[in-house]
């Protein structure tokens, strides 16, 4: 994974990232990555999954009782190989 070193980081930027890291129980590096992703419009896959799951839950759509279970689908897939 690439490494980024920032020289002459303004004190207010450092303090802002440090405060956010403490509030979110993250390291400075983790918080810097979160902030960079946010600034660049890149979203984290986990957050994207959370939004999709929430949208599906809110839609009220449910599988029918006759739908196969995930285990049955995996077993069927494995048996076909």
mmCIF file of the N, C-alpha and C atoms, coordinates in Angstrom:
data_MODEL
# 
_entry.id   MODEL 
# 
loop_
_atom_site.group_PDB 
_atom_site.id 
_atom_site.type_symbol 
_atom_site.label_atom_id 
_atom_site.label_alt_id 
_atom_site.label_comp_id 
_atom_site.label_asym_id 
_atom_site.label_entity_id 
_atom_site.label_seq_id 
_atom_site.pdbx_PDB_ins_code 
_atom_site.Cartn_x 
_atom_site.Cartn_y 
_atom_site.Cartn_z 
_atom_site.occupancy 
_atom_site.B_iso_or_equiv 
_atom_site.pdbx_formal_charge 
_atom_site.auth_seq_id 
_atom_site.auth_comp_id 
_atom_site.auth_asym_id 
_atom_site.auth_atom_id 
_atom_site.pdbx_PDB_model_num 
ATOM 1   N N  . UNK A 1 1  ? 0.845   -1.166  0.000   1.00 0.00 ? 1  UNK A N  1 
ATOM 2   C CA . UNK A 1 1  ? 0.000   0.000   0.000   1.00 0.00 ? 1  UNK A CA 1 
ATOM 3   C C  . UNK A 1 1  ? 0.897   1.238   0.000   1.00 0.00 ? 1  UNK A C  1 
ATOM 4   N N  . UNK A 1 2  ? 0.581   2.232   -0.811  1.00 0.00 ? 2  UNK A N  1 
ATOM 5   C CA . UNK A 1 2  ? 1.401   3.447   -0.865  1.00 0.00 ? 2  UNK A CA 1 
ATOM 6   C C  . UNK A 1 2  ? 1.389   4.208   0.464   1.00 0.00 ? 2  UNK A C  1 
ATOM 7   N N  . UNK A 1 3  ? 2.429   4.993   0.662   1.00 0.00 ? 3  UNK A N  1 
ATOM 8   C CA . UNK A 1 3  ? 2.558   5.822   1.849   1.00 0.00 ? 3  UNK A CA 1 
ATOM 9   C C  . UNK A 1 3  ? 2.599   7.279   1.428   1.00 0.00 ? 3  UNK A C  1 
ATOM 10  N N  . UNK A 1 4  ? 1.987   8.127   2.234   1.00 0.00 ? 4  UNK A N  1 
ATOM 11  C CA . UNK A 1 4  ? 1.973   9.568   1.969   1.00 0.00 ? 4  UNK A CA 1 
ATOM 12  C C  . UNK A 1 4  ? 2.520   10.275  3.195   1.00 0.00 ? 4  UNK A C  1 
ATOM 13  N N  . UNK A 1 5  ? 3.512   11.129  2.983   1.00 0.00 ? 5  UNK A N  1 
ATOM 14  C CA . UNK A 1 5  ? 4.061   11.933  4.067   1.00 0.00 ? 5  UNK A CA 1 
ATOM 15  C C  . UNK A 1 5  ? 3.763   13.387  3.730   1.00 0.00 ? 5  UNK A C  1 
ATOM 16  N N  . UNK A 1 6  ? 3.210   14.113  4.685   1.00 0.00 ? 6  UNK A N  1 
ATOM 17  C CA . UNK A 1 6  ? 2.880   15.521  4.458   1.00 0.00 ? 6  UNK A CA 1 
ATOM 18  C C  . UNK A 1 6  ? 3.815   16.367  5.313   1.00 0.00 ? 6  UNK A C  1 
ATOM 19  N N  . UNK A 1 7  ? 4.555   17.240  4.661   1.00 0.00 ? 7  UNK A N  1 
ATOM 20  C CA . UNK A 1 7  ? 5.483   18.128  5.376   1.00 0.00 ? 7  UNK A CA 1 
ATOM 21  C C  . UNK A 1 7  ? 4.813   19.474  5.601   1.00 0.00 ? 7  UNK A C  1 
ATOM 22  N N  . UNK A 1 8  ? 5.233   20.139  6.635   1.00 0.00 ? 8  UNK A N  1 
ATOM 23  C CA . UNK A 1 8  ? 4.744   21.482  6.957   1.00 0.00 ? 8  UNK A CA 1 
ATOM 24  C C  . UNK A 1 8  ? 3.218   21.538  7.048   1.00 0.00 ? 8  UNK A C  1 
ATOM 25  N N  . UNK A 1 9  ? 2.652   20.547  7.694   1.00 0.00 ? 9  UNK A N  1 
ATOM 26  C CA . UNK A 1 9  ? 1.203   20.507  7.904   1.00 0.00 ? 9  UNK A CA 1 
ATOM 27  C C  . UNK A 1 9  ? 0.818   21.643  8.843   1.00 0.00 ? 9  UNK A C  1 
ATOM 28  N N  . UNK A 1 10 ? -0.122  22.479  8.437   1.00 0.00 ? 10 UNK A N  1 
ATOM 29  C CA . UNK A 1 10 ? -0.531  23.575  9.321   1.00 0.00 ? 10 UNK A CA 1 
ATOM 30  C C  . UNK A 1 10 ? -1.063  23.042  10.663  1.00 0.00 ? 10 UNK A C  1 
ATOM 31  N N  . UNK A 1 11 ? -0.742  23.748  11.719  1.00 0.00 ? 11 UNK A N  1 
ATOM 32  C CA . UNK A 1 11 ? -1.123  23.319  13.068  1.00 0.00 ? 11 UNK A CA 1 
ATOM 33  C C  . UNK A 1 11 ? -2.627  23.149  13.202  1.00 0.00 ? 11 UNK A C  1 
ATOM 34  N N  . UNK A 1 12 ? -3.422  24.044  12.602  1.00 0.00 ? 12 UNK A N  1 
ATOM 35  C CA . UNK A 1 12 ? -4.877  23.941  12.736  1.00 0.00 ? 12 UNK A CA 1 
ATOM 36  C C  . UNK A 1 12 ? -5.415  22.680  12.046  1.00 0.00 ? 12 UNK A C  1 
ATOM 37  N N  . UNK A 1 13 ? -4.799  22.300  10.932  1.00 0.00 ? 13 UNK A N  1 
ATOM 38  C CA . UNK A 1 13 ? -5.215  21.072  10.233  1.00 0.00 ? 13 UNK A CA 1 
ATOM 39  C C  . UNK A 1 13 ? -4.871  19.860  11.090  1.00 0.00 ? 13 UNK A C  1 
ATOM 40  N N  . UNK A 1 14 ? -3.665  19.863  11.645  1.00 0.00 ? 14 UNK A N  1 
ATOM 41  C CA . UNK A 1 14 ? -3.250  18.760  12.514  1.00 0.00 ? 14 UNK A CA 1 
ATOM 42  C C  . UNK A 1 14 ? -4.186  18.646  13.716  1.00 0.00 ? 14 UNK A C  1 
ATOM 43  N N  . UNK A 1 15 ? -4.460  19.759  14.360  1.00 0.00 ? 15 UNK A N  1 
ATOM 44  C CA . UNK A 1 15 ? -5.338  19.741  15.535  1.00 0.00 ? 15 UNK A CA 1 
ATOM 45  C C  . UNK A 1 15 ? -6.746  19.271  15.175  1.00 0.00 ? 15 UNK A C  1 
ATOM 46  N N  . UNK A 1 16 ? -7.224  19.685  14.006  1.00 0.00 ? 16 UNK A N  1 
ATOM 47  C CA . UNK A 1 16 ? -8.557  19.251  13.569  1.00 0.00 ? 16 UNK A CA 1 
ATOM 48  C C  . UNK A 1 16 ? -8.623  17.750  13.341  1.00 0.00 ? 16 UNK A C  1 
ATOM 49  N N  . UNK A 1 17 ? -7.609  17.210  12.679  1.00 0.00 ? 17 UNK A N  1 
ATOM 50  C CA . UNK A 1 17 ? -7.573  15.765  12.439  1.00 0.00 ? 17 UNK A CA 1 
ATOM 51  C C  . UNK A 1 17 ? -7.392  15.009  13.750  1.00 0.00 ? 17 UNK A C  1 
ATOM 52  N N  . UNK A 1 18 ? -6.546  15.529  14.626  1.00 0.00 ? 18 UNK A N  1 
ATOM 53  C CA . UNK A 1 18 ? -6.304  14.873  15.916  1.00 0.00 ? 18 UNK A CA 1 
ATOM 54  C C  . UNK A 1 18 ? -7.582  14.847  16.751  1.00 0.00 ? 18 UNK A C  1 
ATOM 55  N N  . UNK A 1 19 ? -8.311  15.952  16.776  1.00 0.00 ? 19 UNK A N  1 
ATOM 56  C CA . UNK A 1 19 ? -9.560  16.010  17.544  1.00 0.00 ? 19 UNK A CA 1 
ATOM 57  C C  . UNK A 1 19 ? -10.598 15.045  16.970  1.00 0.00 ? 19 UNK A C  1 
ATOM 58  N N  . UNK A 1 20 ? -10.713 15.022  15.645  1.00 0.00 ? 20 UNK A N  1 
ATOM 59  C CA . UNK A 1 20 ? -11.665 14.108  15.001  1.00 0.00 ? 20 UNK A CA 1 
ATOM 60  C C  . UNK A 1 20 ? -11.269 12.656  15.260  1.00 0.00 ? 20 UNK A C  1 
ATOM 61  N N  . UNK A 1 21 ? -9.977  12.353  15.219  1.00 0.00 ? 21 UNK A N  1 
ATOM 62  C CA . UNK A 1 21 ? -9.497  10.992  15.472  1.00 0.00 ? 21 UNK A CA 1 
ATOM 63  C C  . UNK A 1 21 ? -9.848  10.550  16.892  1.00 0.00 ? 21 UNK A C  1 
ATOM 64  N N  . UNK A 1 22 ? -9.627  11.443  17.862  1.00 0.00 ? 22 UNK A N  1 
ATOM 65  C CA . UNK A 1 22 ? -9.977  11.108  19.250  1.00 0.00 ? 22 UNK A CA 1 
ATOM 66  C C  . UNK A 1 22 ? -11.475 10.856  19.382  1.00 0.00 ? 22 UNK A C  1 
ATOM 67  N N  . UNK A 1 23 ? -12.278 11.704  18.766  1.00 0.00 ? 23 UNK A N  1 
ATOM 68  C CA . UNK A 1 23 ? -13.738 11.581  18.865  1.00 0.00 ? 23 UNK A CA 1 
ATOM 69  C C  . UNK A 1 23 ? -14.243 10.286  18.219  1.00 0.00 ? 23 UNK A C  1 
ATOM 70  N N  . UNK A 1 24 ? -13.558 9.839   17.173  1.00 0.00 ? 24 UNK A N  1 
ATOM 71  C CA . UNK A 1 24 ? -13.982 8.637   16.447  1.00 0.00 ? 24 UNK A CA 1 
ATOM 72  C C  . UNK A 1 24 ? -13.200 7.388   16.858  1.00 0.00 ? 24 UNK A C  1 
ATOM 73  N N  . UNK A 1 25 ? -12.317 7.529   17.863  1.00 0.00 ? 25 UNK A N  1 
ATOM 74  C CA . UNK A 1 25 ? -11.491 6.413   18.350  1.00 0.00 ? 25 UNK A CA 1 
ATOM 75  C C  . UNK A 1 25 ? -10.672 5.798   17.212  1.00 0.00 ? 25 UNK A C  1 
ATOM 76  N N  . UNK A 1 26 ? -10.032 6.673   16.443  1.00 0.00 ? 26 UNK A N  1 
ATOM 77  C CA . UNK A 1 26 ? -9.176  6.251   15.338  1.00 0.00 ? 26 UNK A CA 1 
ATOM 78  C C  . UNK A 1 26 ? -7.768  6.799   15.550  1.00 0.00 ? 26 UNK A C  1 
ATOM 79  N N  . UNK A 1 27 ? -6.821  6.206   14.834  1.00 0.00 ? 27 UNK A N  1 
ATOM 80  C CA . UNK A 1 27 ? -5.472  6.767   14.826  1.00 0.00 ? 27 UNK A CA 1 
ATOM 81  C C  . UNK A 1 27 ? -5.469  7.981   13.904  1.00 0.00 ? 27 UNK A C  1 
ATOM 82  N N  . UNK A 1 28 ? -4.403  8.778   13.987  1.00 0.00 ? 28 UNK A N  1 
ATOM 83  C CA . UNK A 1 28 ? -4.274  9.930   13.085  1.00 0.00 ? 28 UNK A CA 1 
ATOM 84  C C  . UNK A 1 28 ? -4.266  9.477   11.626  1.00 0.00 ? 28 UNK A C  1 
ATOM 85  N N  . UNK A 1 29 ? -3.565  8.391   11.343  1.00 0.00 ? 29 UNK A N  1 
ATOM 86  C CA . UNK A 1 29 ? -3.507  7.884   9.969   1.00 0.00 ? 29 UNK A CA 1 
ATOM 87  C C  . UNK A 1 29 ? -4.887  7.452   9.484   1.00 0.00 ? 29 UNK A C  1 
ATOM 88  N N  . UNK A 1 30 ? -5.605  6.716   10.311  1.00 0.00 ? 30 UNK A N  1 
ATOM 89  C CA . UNK A 1 30 ? -6.951  6.277   9.923   1.00 0.00 ? 30 UNK A CA 1 
ATOM 90  C C  . UNK A 1 30 ? -7.860  7.473   9.673   1.00 0.00 ? 30 UNK A C  1 
ATOM 91  N N  . UNK A 1 31 ? -7.787  8.463   10.552  1.00 0.00 ? 31 UNK A N  1 
ATOM 92  C CA . UNK A 1 31 ? -8.652  9.634   10.400  1.00 0.00 ? 31 UNK A CA 1 
ATOM 93  C C  . UNK A 1 31 ? -8.278  10.432  9.157   1.00 0.00 ? 31 UNK A C  1 
ATOM 94  N N  . UNK A 1 32 ? -6.988  10.540  8.877   1.00 0.00 ? 32 UNK A N  1 
ATOM 95  C CA . UNK A 1 32 ? -6.556  11.263  7.678   1.00 0.00 ? 32 UNK A CA 1 
ATOM 96  C C  . UNK A 1 32 ? -7.104  10.579  6.426   1.00 0.00 ? 32 UNK A C  1 
ATOM 97  N N  . UNK A 1 33 ? -7.093  9.247   6.412   1.00 0.00 ? 33 UNK A N  1 
ATOM 98  C CA . UNK A 1 33 ? -7.636  8.510   5.265   1.00 0.00 ? 33 UNK A CA 1 
ATOM 99  C C  . UNK A 1 33 ? -9.136  8.757   5.134   1.00 0.00 ? 33 UNK A C  1 
ATOM 100 N N  . UNK A 1 34 ? -9.849  8.722   6.249   1.00 0.00 ? 34 UNK A N  1 
ATOM 101 C CA . UNK A 1 34 ? -11.293 8.992   6.226   1.00 0.00 ? 34 UNK A CA 1 
ATOM 102 C C  . UNK A 1 34 ? -11.561 10.383  5.671   1.00 0.00 ? 34 UNK A C  1 
ATOM 103 N N  . UNK A 1 35 ? -10.811 11.363  6.145   1.00 0.00 ? 35 UNK A N  1 
ATOM 104 C CA . UNK A 1 35 ? -11.018 12.747  5.696   1.00 0.00 ? 35 UNK A CA 1 
ATOM 105 C C  . UNK A 1 35 ? -10.665 12.914  4.217   1.00 0.00 ? 35 UNK A C  1 
ATOM 106 N N  . UNK A 1 36 ? -9.577  12.279  3.775   1.00 0.00 ? 36 UNK A N  1 
ATOM 107 C CA . UNK A 1 36 ? -9.210  12.355  2.361   1.00 0.00 ? 36 UNK A CA 1 
ATOM 108 C C  . UNK A 1 36 ? -10.270 11.699  1.480   1.00 0.00 ? 36 UNK A C  1 
ATOM 109 N N  . UNK A 1 37 ? -10.751 10.540  1.901   1.00 0.00 ? 37 UNK A N  1 
ATOM 110 C CA . UNK A 1 37 ? -11.820 9.875   1.131   1.00 0.00 ? 37 UNK A CA 1 
ATOM 111 C C  . UNK A 1 37 ? -13.052 10.778  1.034   1.00 0.00 ? 37 UNK A C  1 
ATOM 112 N N  . UNK A 1 38 ? -13.420 11.364  2.156   1.00 0.00 ? 38 UNK A N  1 
ATOM 113 C CA . UNK A 1 38 ? -14.588 12.242  2.190   1.00 0.00 ? 38 UNK A CA 1 
ATOM 114 C C  . UNK A 1 38 ? -14.381 13.446  1.270   1.00 0.00 ? 38 UNK A C  1 
ATOM 115 N N  . UNK A 1 39 ? -13.218 14.050  1.333   1.00 0.00 ? 39 UNK A N  1 
ATOM 116 C CA . UNK A 1 39 ? -12.930 15.235  0.520   1.00 0.00 ? 39 UNK A CA 1 
ATOM 117 C C  . UNK A 1 39 ? -12.916 14.918  -0.972  1.00 0.00 ? 39 UNK A C  1 
ATOM 118 N N  . UNK A 1 40 ? -12.481 13.705  -1.311  1.00 0.00 ? 40 UNK A N  1 
ATOM 119 C CA . UNK A 1 40 ? -12.390 13.314  -2.716  1.00 0.00 ? 40 UNK A CA 1 
ATOM 120 C C  . UNK A 1 40 ? -13.669 12.666  -3.240  1.00 0.00 ? 40 UNK A C  1 
ATOM 121 N N  . UNK A 1 41 ? -14.652 12.522  -2.366  1.00 0.00 ? 41 UNK A N  1 
ATOM 122 C CA . UNK A 1 41 ? -15.903 11.912  -2.794  1.00 0.00 ? 41 UNK A CA 1 
ATOM 123 C C  . UNK A 1 41 ? -15.823 10.406  -2.938  1.00 0.00 ? 41 UNK A C  1 
ATOM 124 N N  . UNK A 1 42 ? -14.813 9.804   -2.331  1.00 0.00 ? 42 UNK A N  1 
ATOM 125 C CA . UNK A 1 42 ? -14.679 8.349   -2.355  1.00 0.00 ? 42 UNK A CA 1 
ATOM 126 C C  . UNK A 1 42 ? -15.356 7.799   -1.113  1.00 0.00 ? 42 UNK A C  1 
ATOM 127 N N  . UNK A 1 43 ? -16.240 6.854   -1.304  1.00 0.00 ? 43 UNK A N  1 
ATOM 128 C CA . UNK A 1 43 ? -16.926 6.315   -0.140  1.00 0.00 ? 43 UNK A CA 1 
ATOM 129 C C  . UNK A 1 43 ? -16.375 4.953   0.215   1.00 0.00 ? 43 UNK A C  1 
ATOM 130 N N  . UNK A 1 44 ? -16.425 4.656   1.431   1.00 0.00 ? 44 UNK A N  1 
ATOM 131 C CA . UNK A 1 44 ? -15.972 3.397   1.988   1.00 0.00 ? 44 UNK A CA 1 
ATOM 132 C C  . UNK A 1 44 ? -16.991 2.304   1.640   1.00 0.00 ? 44 UNK A C  1 
ATOM 133 N N  . UNK A 1 45 ? -16.524 1.133   1.260   1.00 0.00 ? 45 UNK A N  1 
ATOM 134 C CA . UNK A 1 45 ? -17.407 0.032   0.869   1.00 0.00 ? 45 UNK A CA 1 
ATOM 135 C C  . UNK A 1 45 ? -18.360 -0.351  1.996   1.00 0.00 ? 45 UNK A C  1 
ATOM 136 N N  . UNK A 1 46 ? -17.892 -0.342  3.235   1.00 0.00 ? 46 UNK A N  1 
ATOM 137 C CA . UNK A 1 46 ? -18.760 -0.704  4.352   1.00 0.00 ? 46 UNK A CA 1 
ATOM 138 C C  . UNK A 1 46 ? -19.917 0.280   4.478   1.00 0.00 ? 46 UNK A C  1 
ATOM 139 N N  . UNK A 1 47 ? -19.646 1.558   4.349   1.00 0.00 ? 47 UNK A N  1 
ATOM 140 C CA . UNK A 1 47 ? -20.724 2.554   4.419   1.00 0.00 ? 47 UNK A CA 1 
ATOM 141 C C  . UNK A 1 47 ? -21.695 2.386   3.269   1.00 0.00 ? 47 UNK A C  1 
ATOM 142 N N  . UNK A 1 48 ? -21.173 2.071   2.103   1.00 0.00 ? 48 UNK A N  1 
ATOM 143 C CA . UNK A 1 48 ? -22.028 1.855   0.939   1.00 0.00 ? 48 UNK A CA 1 
ATOM 144 C C  . UNK A 1 48 ? -22.952 0.660   1.202   1.00 0.00 ? 48 UNK A C  1 
ATOM 145 N N  . UNK A 1 49 ? -22.396 -0.420  1.771   1.00 0.00 ? 49 UNK A N  1 
ATOM 146 C CA . UNK A 1 49 ? -23.209 -1.590  2.118   1.00 0.00 ? 49 UNK A CA 1 
ATOM 147 C C  . UNK A 1 49 ? -24.268 -1.223  3.140   1.00 0.00 ? 49 UNK A C  1 
ATOM 148 N N  . UNK A 1 50 ? -23.903 -0.447  4.152   1.00 0.00 ? 50 UNK A N  1 
ATOM 149 C CA . UNK A 1 50 ? -24.874 -0.034  5.173   1.00 0.00 ? 50 UNK A CA 1 
ATOM 150 C C  . UNK A 1 50 ? -26.040 0.722   4.550   1.00 0.00 ? 50 UNK A C  1 
ATOM 151 N N  . UNK A 1 51 ? -25.737 1.610   3.605   1.00 0.00 ? 51 UNK A N  1 
ATOM 152 C CA . UNK A 1 51 ? -26.805 2.367   2.942   1.00 0.00 ? 51 UNK A CA 1 
ATOM 153 C C  . UNK A 1 51 ? -27.714 1.459   2.125   1.00 0.00 ? 51 UNK A C  1 
ATOM 154 N N  . UNK A 1 52 ? -27.117 0.488   1.425   1.00 0.00 ? 52 UNK A N  1 
ATOM 155 C CA . UNK A 1 52 ? -27.914 -0.438  0.619   1.00 0.00 ? 52 UNK A CA 1 
ATOM 156 C C  . UNK A 1 52 ? -28.804 -1.291  1.517   1.00 0.00 ? 52 UNK A C  1 
ATOM 157 N N  . UNK A 1 53 ? -28.244 -1.808  2.601   1.00 0.00 ? 53 UNK A N  1 
ATOM 158 C CA . UNK A 1 53 ? -29.018 -2.632  3.525   1.00 0.00 ? 53 UNK A CA 1 
ATOM 159 C C  . UNK A 1 53 ? -30.155 -1.815  4.139   1.00 0.00 ? 53 UNK A C  1 
ATOM 160 N N  . UNK A 1 54 ? -29.871 -0.585  4.534   1.00 0.00 ? 54 UNK A N  1 
ATOM 161 C CA . UNK A 1 54 ? -30.914 0.272   5.107   1.00 0.00 ? 54 UNK A CA 1 
ATOM 162 C C  . UNK A 1 54 ? -32.015 0.553   4.087   1.00 0.00 ? 54 UNK A C  1 
ATOM 163 N N  . UNK A 1 55 ? -31.629 0.793   2.848   1.00 0.00 ? 55 UNK A N  1 
ATOM 164 C CA . UNK A 1 55 ? -32.628 1.051   1.807   1.00 0.00 ? 55 UNK A CA 1 
ATOM 165 C C  . UNK A 1 55 ? -33.489 -0.184  1.562   1.00 0.00 ? 55 UNK A C  1 
ATOM 166 N N  . UNK A 1 56 ? -32.856 -1.351  1.543   1.00 0.00 ? 56 UNK A N  1 
ATOM 167 C CA . UNK A 1 56 ? -33.631 -2.581  1.357   1.00 0.00 ? 56 UNK A CA 1 
ATOM 168 C C  . UNK A 1 56 ? -34.581 -2.827  2.529   1.00 0.00 ? 56 UNK A C  1 
ATOM 169 N N  . UNK A 1 57 ? -34.095 -2.591  3.739   1.00 0.00 ? 57 UNK A N  1 
ATOM 170 C CA . UNK A 1 57 ? -34.949 -2.775  4.915   1.00 0.00 ? 57 UNK A CA 1 
ATOM 171 C C  . UNK A 1 57 ? -36.132 -1.811  4.885   1.00 0.00 ? 57 UNK A C  1 
ATOM 172 N N  . UNK A 1 58 ? -35.874 -0.590  4.464   1.00 0.00 ? 58 UNK A N  1 
ATOM 173 C CA . UNK A 1 58 ? -36.939 0.423   4.419   1.00 0.00 ? 58 UNK A CA 1 
ATOM 174 C C  . UNK A 1 58 ? -37.949 0.145   3.306   1.00 0.00 ? 58 UNK A C  1 
ATOM 175 N N  . UNK A 1 59 ? -37.526 -0.589  2.277   1.00 0.00 ? 59 UNK A N  1 
ATOM 176 C CA . UNK A 1 59 ? -38.422 -0.844  1.141   1.00 0.00 ? 59 UNK A CA 1 
ATOM 177 C C  . UNK A 1 59 ? -39.569 -1.772  1.510   1.00 0.00 ? 59 UNK A C  1 
ATOM 178 N N  . UNK A 1 60 ? -39.386 -2.569  2.560   1.00 0.00 ? 60 UNK A N  1 
ATOM 179 C CA . UNK A 1 60 ? -40.440 -3.481  2.974   1.00 0.00 ? 60 UNK A CA 1 
ATOM 180 C C  . UNK A 1 60 ? -40.501 -4.752  2.143   1.00 0.00 ? 60 UNK A C  1 
ATOM 181 N N  . UNK A 1 61 ? -39.630 -4.878  1.166   1.00 0.00 ? 61 UNK A N  1 
ATOM 182 C CA . UNK A 1 61 ? -39.625 -6.083  0.331   1.00 0.00 ? 61 UNK A CA 1 
ATOM 183 C C  . UNK A 1 61 ? -39.066 -7.254  1.127   1.00 0.00 ? 61 UNK A C  1 
ATOM 184 N N  . UNK A 1 62 ? -39.717 -8.387  0.997   1.00 0.00 ? 62 UNK A N  1 
ATOM 185 C CA . UNK A 1 62 ? -39.291 -9.584  1.709   1.00 0.00 ? 62 UNK A CA 1 
ATOM 186 C C  . UNK A 1 62 ? -39.264 -10.762 0.749   1.00 0.00 ? 62 UNK A C  1 
ATOM 187 N N  . UNK A 1 63 ? -38.417 -11.730 1.041   1.00 0.00 ? 63 UNK A N  1 
ATOM 188 C CA . UNK A 1 63 ? -38.380 -12.956 0.257   1.00 0.00 ? 63 UNK A CA 1 
ATOM 189 C C  . UNK A 1 63 ? -39.584 -13.814 0.622   1.00 0.00 ? 63 UNK A C  1 
ATOM 190 N N  . UNK A 1 64 ? -40.048 -14.556 -0.344  1.00 0.00 ? 64 UNK A N  1 
ATOM 191 C CA . UNK A 1 64 ? -41.159 -15.461 -0.058  1.00 0.00 ? 64 UNK A CA 1 
ATOM 192 C C  . UNK A 1 64 ? -40.658 -16.610 0.809   1.00 0.00 ? 64 UNK A C  1 
ATOM 193 N N  . UNK A 1 65 ? -41.580 -17.269 1.488   1.00 0.00 ? 65 UNK A N  1 
ATOM 194 C CA . UNK A 1 65 ? -41.212 -18.377 2.372   1.00 0.00 ? 65 UNK A CA 1 
ATOM 195 C C  . UNK A 1 65 ? -40.611 -19.533 1.587   1.00 0.00 ? 65 UNK A C  1 
ATOM 196 N N  . UNK A 1 66 ? -40.921 -19.623 0.298   1.00 0.00 ? 66 UNK A N  1 
ATOM 197 C CA . UNK A 1 66 ? -40.407 -20.728 -0.511  1.00 0.00 ? 66 UNK A CA 1 
ATOM 198 C C  . UNK A 1 66 ? -39.032 -20.429 -1.129  1.00 0.00 ? 66 UNK A C  1 
ATOM 199 N N  . UNK A 1 67 ? -38.489 -19.243 -0.892  1.00 0.00 ? 67 UNK A N  1 
ATOM 200 C CA . UNK A 1 67 ? -37.187 -18.891 -1.452  1.00 0.00 ? 67 UNK A CA 1 
ATOM 201 C C  . UNK A 1 67 ? -36.103 -19.754 -0.819  1.00 0.00 ? 67 UNK A C  1 
ATOM 202 N N  . UNK A 1 68 ? -35.111 -20.179 -1.611  1.00 0.00 ? 68 UNK A N  1 
ATOM 203 C CA . UNK A 1 68 ? -34.038 -21.010 -1.041  1.00 0.00 ? 68 UNK A CA 1 
ATOM 204 C C  . UNK A 1 68 ? -33.176 -20.200 -0.069  1.00 0.00 ? 68 UNK A C  1 
ATOM 205 N N  . UNK A 1 69 ? -32.611 -20.894 0.889   1.00 0.00 ? 69 UNK A N  1 
ATOM 206 C CA . UNK A 1 69 ? -31.732 -20.240 1.855   1.00 0.00 ? 69 UNK A CA 1 
ATOM 207 C C  . UNK A 1 69 ? -30.371 -19.993 1.213   1.00 0.00 ? 69 UNK A C  1 
ATOM 208 N N  . UNK A 1 70 ? -29.596 -19.073 1.746   1.00 0.00 ? 70 UNK A N  1 
ATOM 209 C CA . UNK A 1 70 ? -28.242 -18.865 1.218   1.00 0.00 ? 70 UNK A CA 1 
ATOM 210 C C  . UNK A 1 70 ? -27.403 -20.142 1.271   1.00 0.00 ? 70 UNK A C  1 
ATOM 211 N N  . UNK A 1 71 ? -27.586 -20.915 2.326   1.00 0.00 ? 71 UNK A N  1 
ATOM 212 C CA . UNK A 1 71 ? -26.826 -22.166 2.454   1.00 0.00 ? 71 UNK A CA 1 
ATOM 213 C C  . UNK A 1 71 ? -27.172 -23.128 1.330   1.00 0.00 ? 71 UNK A C  1 
ATOM 214 N N  . UNK A 1 72 ? -28.463 -23.215 1.013   1.00 0.00 ? 72 UNK A N  1 
ATOM 215 C CA . UNK A 1 72 ? -28.892 -24.111 -0.063  1.00 0.00 ? 72 UNK A CA 1 
ATOM 216 C C  . UNK A 1 72 ? -28.329 -23.653 -1.401  1.00 0.00 ? 72 UNK A C  1 
ATOM 217 N N  . UNK A 1 73 ? -28.300 -22.352 -1.632  1.00 0.00 ? 73 UNK A N  1 
ATOM 218 C CA . UNK A 1 73 ? -27.743 -21.836 -2.884  1.00 0.00 ? 73 UNK A CA 1 
ATOM 219 C C  . UNK A 1 73 ? -26.252 -22.131 -2.986  1.00 0.00 ? 73 UNK A C  1 
ATOM 220 N N  . UNK A 1 74 ? -25.520 -21.957 -1.881  1.00 0.00 ? 74 UNK A N  1 
ATOM 221 C CA . UNK A 1 74 ? -24.082 -22.265 -1.882  1.00 0.00 ? 74 UNK A CA 1 
ATOM 222 C C  . UNK A 1 74 ? -23.844 -23.750 -2.118  1.00 0.00 ? 74 UNK A C  1 
ATOM 223 N N  . UNK A 1 75 ? -24.619 -24.595 -1.445  1.00 0.00 ? 75 UNK A N  1 
ATOM 224 C CA . UNK A 1 75 ? -24.476 -26.039 -1.608  1.00 0.00 ? 75 UNK A CA 1 
ATOM 225 C C  . UNK A 1 75 ? -24.727 -26.434 -3.062  1.00 0.00 ? 75 UNK A C  1 
ATOM 226 N N  . UNK A 1 76 ? -25.781 -25.888 -3.654  1.00 0.00 ? 76 UNK A N  1 
ATOM 227 C CA . UNK A 1 76 ? -26.102 -26.183 -5.045  1.00 0.00 ? 76 UNK A CA 1 
ATOM 228 C C  . UNK A 1 76 ? -24.962 -25.744 -5.976  1.00 0.00 ? 76 UNK A C  1 
ATOM 229 N N  . UNK A 1 77 ? -24.418 -24.550 -5.714  1.00 0.00 ? 77 UNK A N  1 
ATOM 230 C CA . UNK A 1 77 ? -23.321 -24.056 -6.530  1.00 0.00 ? 77 UNK A CA 1 
ATOM 231 C C  . UNK A 1 77 ? -22.092 -24.959 -6.427  1.00 0.00 ? 77 UNK A C  1 
ATOM 232 N N  . UNK A 1 78 ? -21.777 -25.385 -5.225  1.00 0.00 ? 78 UNK A N  1 
ATOM 233 C CA . UNK A 1 78 ? -20.603 -26.241 -5.006  1.00 0.00 ? 78 UNK A CA 1 
ATOM 234 C C  . UNK A 1 78 ? -20.787 -27.622 -5.655  1.00 0.00 ? 78 UNK A C  1 
ATOM 235 N N  . UNK A 1 79 ? -22.008 -28.118 -5.616  1.00 0.00 ? 79 UNK A N  1 
ATOM 236 C CA . UNK A 1 79 ? -22.270 -29.441 -6.195  1.00 0.00 ? 79 UNK A CA 1 
ATOM 237 C C  . UNK A 1 79 ? -22.192 -29.415 -7.719  1.00 0.00 ? 79 UNK A C  1 
ATOM 238 N N  . UNK A 1 80 ? -22.394 -28.249 -8.322  1.00 0.00 ? 80 UNK A N  1 
ATOM 239 C CA . UNK A 1 80 ? -22.351 -28.132 -9.773  1.00 0.00 ? 80 UNK A CA 1 
ATOM 240 C C  . UNK A 1 80 ? -20.920 -28.097 -10.298 1.00 0.00 ? 80 UNK A C  1 
ATOM 241 N N  . UNK A 1 81 ? -19.961 -27.869 -9.439  1.00 0.00 ? 81 UNK A N  1 
ATOM 242 C CA . UNK A 1 81 ? -18.556 -27.753 -9.891  1.00 0.00 ? 81 UNK A CA 1 
ATOM 243 C C  . UNK A 1 81 ? -17.916 -29.092 -10.065 1.00 0.00 ? 81 UNK A C  1 
# 
